[in-house]
């Protein structure tokens, strides 16, 4: 069986070095990092809105967002959060008919709104806003 002779590999030609004239175009573009983006957002106003009826909830959220946008605020949301289901089982009869039961359910719908860099005018406008009954609002500054 004949053996194949190994030929020496040819050396690759050296790649030309990049000159300084070509790199300034790339260096001129600013690099945005996560740390820099986090520094731009100083504070957040996080609003959690809860209600039993989703139609009233959506109207309230729209009213909050319109108020924030009127004062040129940057708004993130509304972000729908999972609906909370509370179920209750009740006996129909007090003693005899144990198997006859009724089930009731309460659904709590939730939305989340973030207002970035709120001003005192926005805070005042949101506190003076009147919302329908049955809408619960939690406000946090992050």
C-alpha positions in Angstrom: 0.0 0.0 0.0 1.6 3.2 -1.1 1.8 6.0 1.4 0.8 9.6 0.5 3.5 12.2 1.0 2.5 15.1 3.1 3.2 18.4 1.5 4.1 21.3 3.7 1.3 23.8 4.0 1.8 27.1 2.4 1.9 30.0 4.7 -0.9 32.5 4.5 -0.1 36.0 3.5 -0.1 38.4 6.4 -3.3 40.4 6.6 -2.7 44.2 6.1 -2.8 46.1 9.3 -5.7 48.5 9.8 -4.7 52.1 9.7 -5.7 54.7 12.1 -7.6 56.6 9.4 -10.3 53.9 9.1 -11.0 53.4 12.8 -12.1 56.9 13.9 -15.5 56.4 12.1 -16.2 53.4 14.4 -14.8 55.0 17.5 -16.9 58.2 17.0 -20.2 56.2 17.5 -21.1 56.4 21.3 -21.5 53.0 23.0 -24.6 52.7 25.1 -24.3 50.3 28.0 -26.8 49.0 30.5 -25.2 51.0 33.2 -25.5 54.2 31.2 -29.2 53.5 30.4 -29.9 52.9 34.1 -28.3 56.3 35.0 -30.8 58.1 32.6 -33.8 56.9 34.6 -33.4 58.5 38.0 -36.8 57.5 39.5 -40.0 55.7 38.7 -43.5 56.1 39.9 -45.0 52.6 39.9 -48.8 52.6 40.0 -50.7 49.3 40.6 -54.4 49.6 39.8 -56.9 46.8 40.9 -60.6 46.4 40.4 -63.3 43.8 40.2 -64.6 44.9 36.8 -62.2 45.2 33.9 -64.1 47.8 32.0 -64.0 50.3 34.9 -60.3 49.4 35.4 -59.4 50.1 31.8 -61.2 53.5 31.9 -59.3 54.4 35.1 -56.0 53.3 33.6 -56.7 55.4 30.4 -57.5 58.4 32.6 -54.2 58.0 34.5 -52.2 57.7 31.3 -53.9 60.7 29.7 -53.1 62.8 32.8 -49.5 61.8 32.8 -49.1 62.4 29.0 -50.7 65.9 29.4 -47.6 66.8 31.5 -45.1 65.3 29.0 -44.2 62.3 31.1 -42.8 59.1 29.7 -45.2 56.3 30.5 -44.6 52.5 30.3 -47.7 50.4 30.3 -50.4 49.5 31.1 -49.0 46.1 31.8 -51.7 43.5 32.5 -50.9 41.4 35.5 -52.5 38.0 36.2 -56.1 38.0 37.3 -56.6 36.8 40.8 -59.4 34.3 41.3 -61.0 33.8 44.7 -63.5 30.9 44.8 -65.9 30.3 47.7 -68.0 27.1 48.1 -71.2 27.4 50.2 -73.7 24.8 51.3 -77.2 25.5 49.9 -78.9 23.8 52.9 -77.8 23.9 56.5 -78.2 20.2 57.4 -80.0 17.7 55.2 -78.7 18.3 51.6 -75.0 18.2 52.2 -74.2 17.6 48.5 -76.1 20.6 47.3 -73.5 23.4 47.1 -73.0 26.7 45.4 -69.8 28.1 44.2 -69.0 31.9 44.0 -66.1 33.5 42.4 -64.5 36.9 42.6 -62.0 38.1 40.0 -59.5 40.8 40.7 -58.1 42.4 37.6 -54.7 44.2 37.9 -52.7 46.6 35.7 -49.3 48.1 36.2 -48.2 51.6 35.0 -44.7 53.1 35.3 -44.1 56.8 35.0 -40.4 57.6 34.4 -38.9 60.7 36.1 -42.2 62.2 37.5 -42.3 65.9 38.2 -44.1 67.5 41.1 -46.9 68.7 38.7 -47.6 65.1 37.6 -47.7 63.9 41.3 -50.1 66.7 42.2 -52.4 66.0 39.1 -52.5 62.3 39.9 -53.4 62.9 43.6 -56.2 65.3 42.7 -57.7 62.9 40.1 -61.1 61.4 41.0 -61.5 57.7 40.0 -64.7 55.6 40.2 -65.4 53.6 43.3 -64.2 50.0 43.3 -60.8 51.0 41.9 -57.9 50.5 44.3 -54.6 52.3 43.6 -51.1 51.6 45.1 -48.4 54.1 44.3 -44.7 53.5 44.9 -41.6 55.6 44.1 -38.7 53.4 43.0 
